[in-house]
Structures are given as C-alpha cells and as structure tokens.
Amino acid sequence: MTVNNSPGRGPDNGPGADDEPGANDAAIGSAFRKSLLLLVVLAGAAAGAYFYITAKKPPEVVVKPNVSLPTVRERPKVDPPKIPFTDITQEAGISFTHVNGATGEKLLPETMGGGVAFFDYNNDGQQDLLFVNSTHWPDKNAGPAPTMALYRNDGGKFSDVTAETGLDQPFYGMGVACGDYDDDGWVDLFFSVLGSNRLYRNNQGKFEDATASAGLAGEADSWSTCCGWVDIDNDRDLDLFVGNYVRWSAETDRKLDCTLDGKVRAYCRPDAYDGAFPYLYRNEGNGKFTDISEVAGVRVQNPDTKVPLSKSLGLMPIDLDADGWMDLVVANDTVRNLVFHNTKDGKFVEMGVDTGIAFDSAGNARGAMGIDAARFRNDATMGLAIGNFANEPTALYCATKDPMRFNDYAEATGIGPQSRVQLKFGVFFLDADLDGRQDLLTVNGHLDEDISKVQRSQTYQQAPSLFWNCGAKSSTEFLPLGPAECGKEFFVPLVGRGASYADIDADGDLDIVLTSTGGKPRLLRNDLSTGAHRLRVQLEGTLSNRNALGAWVEVHANSQVFARQVMPTRSYLSQVELPVTFGLGKIDKIDKLVIRWPGGKTQEVKEVAVDQVLKVTQPKE
C-alpha cells in the first residue's frame, strides 16, 4: 500500500438529472410557468413606477445626528527586554546524545521521542536533569544499546550518575513522569515506552524497577507517549494517566511505503493508523495500581469507525473549574483534543467539543503535540497553549467568565501569525524576564530531513521561539523575540522535541533545556541582569499528596494577583521542576501568599519577603 502524504484530489461529479428520460418535457413546462410569472412582476413594477412619479412627495427632513465618533484607543509601545541565554551544554558536563534507531527506513517512532525532566532525585534541593532515550531497532546490529541518562546537579555543573543510580537500562523510551507515588519523600519515575512501560521506585537515591509489582507495564505492543501523576480522587496518593499514540508495528510501517511526493520515502502520517485508548491507573496505596480506564470513562471511540479515537501526545492535568478536583486535557495528533471533566466519583465526562478545545475555530482537528496552561494575564483568564503541526498556528485557548468555555485567541494575541510556519513540539509558559507576566516558549523541528525538497518554507532543523508577554494593553499581547534580545545561541536550529525549565544555578531566574530527536540536547542558562525581584515557592502536602501536585499558589502584591499551578507535567513528553517561580519586577513587598491545596483547602501566609525560596508545609488541620 502506498501512502502519499500530500493532499489528494476529490472525486469528479457524477451524471446530473438532465441525463434522465423525460427531462425535456419537464424543462418546457417549467420555462412556461417562469415566463408567466415574469409578466405579472413587470406589470406590477410599471404600476408602482407611475404612482411614484405622480404622487406628491412629502417635504424632506434633514436630521443631524448628535453622536460623537469613538476615538481610537492608543496602546503604549513596548521595548522588549534583554533576556540573554548562553549555551552551557558542554561546559555543564552534558554529553548525552539521543538515539532513535534511524537507519533510513523511516519508521514513525524514530521522529517522535525526546522527553526530558528536571527533578530533585537525591533531595539536596538542586534540580537534577534526566534525559529519556530510545534505542536501536532489535533487528539491527548497531552495537551497545543506549540507556537513559541522569545528571546530578552539583551547583550548575552536572555529573553523570546513570549507572550508579540504576537507570542504565535500555528500552525505547518516549516520555517521563516524576512523582512520589509511594509517599516516602523520594521522587519516583515512570517512563512511557514503545513496548512495555517502566516504573522505577526511588529508594533514597537508587532506582529499583517496580513495574511488575505495581502493574504498570501496559500492553507489550503499546506505544505510550504523554504521562503524568495526578491525584484524581483526592485520597492523597498519586494516580497515573498514560496517553497512547497509535496502534503501530514496524512490519505494518514498512508495508505502507509512505512517501513525500510519490517517490521519496517518508514517515507515515498518524492517520494511516488506528488510535489507541489511554491508561488511567488508580493508586491503591500499597504499591499497586488498578487500570480503571474503561470504568472511568477515558476510553473515547471514533463515532464513525468505533475504533479508539485518541492519538495522544500532550497531557495537561488541571482543575479547570476550580472545584477542587483535577481534570485532564489531552492534546491529540490529527484528531480532536479531549477534555476529561472530573465528576468527583472516580469518573470523567469528555467535554472537548463543549469547552471549545477540541478543534480550531473552523472546526478542524489539528496536529497537536505539546501543551501547557497558565493564568498568563494575571487575572481570571485561563490560557491553554497547544503546539501544532507545520502551517498550523500554536493554539491559545482562553476562558474568562465561564471556566469551561474556551475560544482560540492565538491570532488576536499575536501568537498565531508568528507561529504558523514552524512545527511545534515542546511548549510551556514561563516568566523568562521575571517581570510578572508569563511568556511562551515553543521548541520546533520537522519530522523528515527531506521536507525542504517538497516544501520550500520548511526545514528539518528549526529555531526555537520565545514570545514575550507584553501585557494585554500593548499593541500586541505577545511579541516574538530574536537574537537581539536573547542572543544567537538560543536560536540555533535543532530538531526540537522535549523542553523543560528549572533554576539550575540558584540565581532566581529560569534556565531551559531543549532536546533533539536523534541528536544532542541544548542546556541554556538564563543570564538575566535586570535586577527584577522574584519569589520561589515549594510546597509539601500533608492532607493532600506530598508533592502538592495540582495546588495553586497566588502572590498578592501591588493590587495584583500572580498565580502558578504546581504541576511538573507540561510541554511535550517532559516534566518541569516542582518549585514555582514568580517574577515580581520592581515589586519589593508582598501582601500575602494564598495556597489553594488539592481538595479545596486554602491557606494564607503573610509577611513573605521577596528574593527567596519559601518552603510551605500544609497544616494538618
């Protein structure tokens, strides 16, 4: 079977009704009736014209409207800040190279991997760095199998501790989820895999394979992608959602013979495959999990074919309606996005279409990859950013008055036109310049190294994008920055996939890591020097889950409210650090800190100083 990845032509029209017997008699009768009707209309028009000419016209009354035309609102011009980033990958000791097994056959998984995570594996307060690796295909004799890579943060420099921590295990990894599932105070790791998934329990800095005992392997022929820990039932332990991409096999892929132009072999599109149901596992609290995917309502079928609908790549756990129960937003590739609303009884109702997140504004499904959510306007507006395929803009779904009704504001905010050409994977909000407004980053890269042969506007390697949040009152709400603001090293093209952030050097601003499928990652140190104030907050739950996943932290200062959600699961196949960072700009006094813990309890903290890392433990009452 040959699959051409370019759009095809629709069928020609068939024969019309005039080709049927008796069509001429019907046409003559119809023409006679139309002629008679036309004579009646003309006679009426002539009579009306005679009456208009002979009738006496009333005096003309001129009314001058007493209205004032609205003035054009002038929005202030903005000067983008300098946010210089320095590539410190080699200097920091990062030597990892992602291996996707590509040998020229162009098997679809080769171009999809590259998850990454910042997390503190040894509880020393510093953010360590984990790269998810894939591996060689089993039928290729390519030498030693590559493994995952864990780098210990030694104060801005990193040491490879993969082997000594027990993570030197080869498998075709895709993404990772970080969370303390057994509530022992040490962050554990779940890897989504092409094949059987893996769970590694953190035993005080050493990782032990607990997949079998926990029951989290999944199907041996599954292709799992996005994944994240989330407490869906507010029982304090962490449950697990795992998205699956498509039902794939190397044998089927080779038979499809996908091409770019009928000649050049290409990676197959996901619409060549059936979708796959996700996994939703309930934590039983004893180290074991139960698959509740079907009873919980997260298995959505294609209404036409009755096969699994989902082709999942992005996951955003978030309490959309602030009712204290976590919902799930899933970004799907070439099929509609899904929104699972928590019904507080261990079940979910799918509301993607009702919320407006399922499609673009024209009702079309897009090639959705990474996802993130933030209150980027420092008000009630919730924004959901989704990175989409090439020639599809990054989506920015926003809800204001009704938290369950979204509209895509990508075009209106300036993100749409500037993001259309690139193929976006990793995407997240961060306050890169610590001015109090959250900016938006996307990491970009195409699927096929031959794409420029058939599309002049596309390249395989693409530069990342950073959109500076200018504020809603500016001429454009988001402004793309360039080398003049961020330095040339930030914009060096790569085949971008995963992306994460953390403060790796304890200077208060957020540093970035970007991954490249089949290539080397890029660690970018943020060298901000504006003197902006900030506050970093790290939570520990007692009545809620220990990591406080799903909590919202609000900083009230200078008549403003800055809000951040504690949620490492965001971007594409990746995890960000647990502490949340607030940029405050020139604000040097905080009125109060409000913490909305998972489950609905609220805590206020007063007398909070700026420019510190504040650790808050949830009261037990």
C-alpha positions, 0 to 999 in steps of 0.5 A, spaced: 500 500 500 502 506 498 501 512 502 502 519 499 502 524 504 500 530 500 493 532 499 489 528 494 484 530 489 476 529 490 472 525 486 469 528 479 461 529 479 457 524 477 451 524 471 446 530 473 438 529 472 438 532 465 441 525 463 434 522 465 428 520 460 423 525 460 427 531 462 425 535 456 418 535 457 419 537 464 424 543 462 418 546 457 413 546 462 417 549 467 420 555 462 412 556 461 410 557 468 417 562 469 415 566 463 408 567 466 410 569 472 415 574 469 409 578 466 405 579 472 412 582 476 413 587 470 406 589 470 406 590 477 413 594 477 410 599 471 404 600 476 408 602 482 413 606 477 407 611 475 404 612 482 411 614 484 412 619 479 405 622 480 404 622 487 406 628 491 412 627 495 412 629 502 417 635 504 424 632 506 427 632 513 434 633 514 436 630 521 443 631 524 445 626 528 448 628 535 453 622 536 460 623 537 465 618 533 469 613 538 476 615 538 481 610 537 484 607 543 492 608 543 496 602 546 503 604 549 509 601 545 513 596 548 521 595 548 522 588 549 527 586 554 534 583 554 533 576 556 540 573 554 541 565 554 548 562 553 549 555 551 552 551 557 551 544 554 558 542 554 561 546 559 555 543 564 558 536 563 552 534 558 554 529 553 548 525 552 546 524 545 539 521 543 538 515 539 532 513 535 534 507 531 534 511 524 537 507 519 533 510 513 527 506 513 523 511 516 519 508 521 514 513 525 517 512 532 524 514 530 521 522 529 517 522 535 521 521 542 525 526 546 522 527 553 526 530 558 525 532 566 528 536 571 527 533 578 530 533 585 532 525 585 537 525 591 533 531 595 539 536 596 534 541 593 538 542 586 534 540 580 537 534 577 536 533 569 534 526 566 534 525 559 529 519 556 532 515 550 530 510 545 534 505 542 536 501 536 531 497 532 532 489 535 533 487 528 539 491 527 546 490 529 548 497 531 552 495 537 551 497 545 544 499 546 543 506 549 540 507 556 537 513 559 541 518 562 541 522 569 545 528 571 546 530 578 546 537 579 552 539 583 551 547 583 550 548 575 555 543 573 552 536 572 555 529 573 553 523 570 550 518 575 546 513 570 549 507 572 550 508 579 543 510 580 540 504 576 537 507 570 542 504 565 537 500 562 535 500 555 528 500 552 525 505 547 523 510 551 518 516 549 516 520 555 517 521 563 513 522 569 516 524 576 512 523 582 512 520 589 507 515 588 509 511 594 509 517 599 516 516 602 519 523 600 523 520 594 521 522 587 519 516 583 519 515 575 515 512 570 517 512 563 512 511 557 515 506 552 514 503 545 513 496 548 512 495 555 512 501 560 517 502 566 516 504 573 522 505 577 521 506 585 526 511 588 529 508 594 533 514 597 537 515 591 537 508 587 532 506 582 529 499 583 524 497 577 517 496 580 513 495 574 511 488 575 509 489 582 505 495 581 502 493 574 504 498 570 507 495 564 501 496 559 500 492 553 507 489 550 505 492 543 503 499 546 506 505 544 505 510 550 507 517 549 504 523 554 504 521 562 503 524 568 501 523 576 495 526 578 491 525 584 484 524 581 480 522 587 483 526 592 485 520 597 492 523 597 496 518 593 498 519 586 494 516 580 497 515 573 494 517 566 498 514 560 496 517 553 497 512 547 499 514 540 497 509 535 496 502 534 503 501 530 508 495 528 514 496 524 512 490 519 505 494 518 510 501 517 514 498 512 508 495 508 505 502 507 511 505 503 509 512 505 512 517 501 513 525 500 511 526 493 510 519 490 517 517 490 521 519 496 520 515 502 517 518 508 514 517 515 507 515 515 502 520 517 498 518 524 492 517 520 494 511 516 493 508 523 488 506 528 488 510 535 489 507 541 485 508 548 489 511 554 491 508 561 488 511 567 491 507 573 488 508 580 493 508 586 491 503 591 496 505 596 500 499 597 504 499 591 499 497 586 495 500 581 488 498 578 487 500 570 480 503 571 480 506 564 474 503 561 470 504 568 472 511 568 470 513 562 477 515 558 476 510 553 473 515 547 471 511 540 471 514 533 463 515 532 464 513 525 469 507 525 468 505 533 475 504 533 479 508 539 479 515 537 485 518 541 492 519 538 495 522 544 501 526 545 500 532 550 497 531 557 495 537 561 492 535 568 488 541 571 482 543 575 479 547 570 473 549 574 476 550 580 472 545 584 477 542 587 478 536 583 483 535 577 481 534 570 485 532 564 486 535 557 489 531 552 492 534 546 491 529 540 495 528 533 490 529 527 484 528 531 480 532 536 483 534 543 479 531 549 477 534 555 476 529 561 471 533 566 472 530 573 465 528 576 468 527 583 466 519 583 472 516 580 469 518 573 470 523 567 465 526 562 469 528 555 467 535 554 472 537 548 467 539 543 463 543 549 469 547 552 471 549 545 478 545 545 477 540 541 478 543 534 480 550 531 475 555 530 473 552 523 472 546 526 478 542 524 482 537 528 489 539 528 496 536 529 497 537 536 503 535 540 505 539 546 501 543 551 501 547 557 496 552 561 497 558 565 493 564 568 498 568 563 494 575 564 494 575 571 487 575 572 481 570 571 483 568 564 485 561 563 490 560 557 491 553 554 497 553 549 497 547 544 503 546 539 501 544 532 503 541 526 507 545 520 502 551 517 498 550 523 498 556 528 500 554 536 493 554 539 491 559 545 485 557 548 482 562 553 476 562 558 474 568 562 467 568 565 465 561 564 471 556 566 469 551 561 468 555 555 474 556 551 475 560 544 482 560 540 485 567 541 492 565 538 491 570 532 488 576 536 494 575 541 499 575 536 501 568 537 498 565 531 501 569 525 508 568 528 507 561 529 504 558 523 510 556 519 514 552 524 512 545 527 511 545 534 513 540 539 515 542 546 511 548 549 510 551 556 509 558 559 514 561 563 516 568 566 523 568 562 524 576 564 521 575 571 517 581 570 510 578 572 507 576 566 508 569 563 511 568 556 511 562 551 516 558 549 515 553 543 521 548 541 520 546 533 523 541 528 520 537 522 519 530 522 523 528 515 530 531 513 527 531 506 521 536 507 525 542 504 525 538 497 517 538 497 516 544 501 520 550 500 518 554 507 520 548 511 526 545 514 528 539 518 532 543 523 528 549 526 529 555 531 526 555 537 521 561 539 520 565 545 514 570 545 514 575 550 508 577 554 507 584 553 501 585 557 494 585 554 494 593 553 500 593 548 499 593 541 500 586 541 499 581 547 505 577 545 511 579 541 516 574 538 523 575 540 530 574 536 537 574 537 537 581 539 534 580 545 536 573 547 542 572 543 544 567 537 545 561 541 538 560 543 536 560 536 540 555 533 536 550 529 535 543 532 530 538 531 526 540 537 522 535 541 522 535 549 523 542 553 523 543 560 525 549 565 528 549 572 533 554 576 539 550 575 544 555 578 540 558 584 540 565 581 532 566 581 531 566 574 529 560 569 534 556 565 531 551 559 533 545 556 531 543 549 532 536 546 533 533 539 530 527 536 536 523 534 541 528 536 544 532 542 540 536 547 541 544 548 542 546 556 541 554 556 542 558 562 538 564 563 543 570 564 538 575 566 541 582 569 535 586 570 535 586 577 527 584 577 525 581 584 522 574 584 519 569 589 520 561 589 515 557 592 515 549 594 510 546 597 509 539 601 502 536 602 500 533 608 492 532 607 493 532 600 499 528 596 506 530 598 508 533 592 502 538 592 501 536 585 495 540 582 495 546 588 495 553 586 499 558 589 497 566 588 502 572 590 498 578 592 502 584 591 501 591 588 493 590 587 495 584 583 494 577 583 500 572 580 498 565 580 502 558 578 499 551 578 504 546 581 504 541 576 511 538 573 507 535 567 507 540 561 510 541 554 511 535 550 513 528 553 517 532 559 516 534 566 518 541 569 521 542 576 516 542 582 518 549 585 514 555 582 517 561 580 514 568 580 517 574 577 515 580 581 519 586 577 520 592 581 515 589 586 519 589 593 513 587 598 508 582 598 501 582 601 500 575 602 501 568 599 494 564 598 495 556 597 489 553 594 491 545 596 488 539 592 481 538 595 479 545 596 483 547 602 486 554 602 491 557 606 494 564 607 501 566 609 503 573 610 509 577 611 513 573 605 519 577 603 521 577 596 528 574 593 527 567 596 525 560 596 519 559 601 518 552 603 510 551 605 508 545 609 500 544 609 497 544 616 494 538 618 488 541 620 
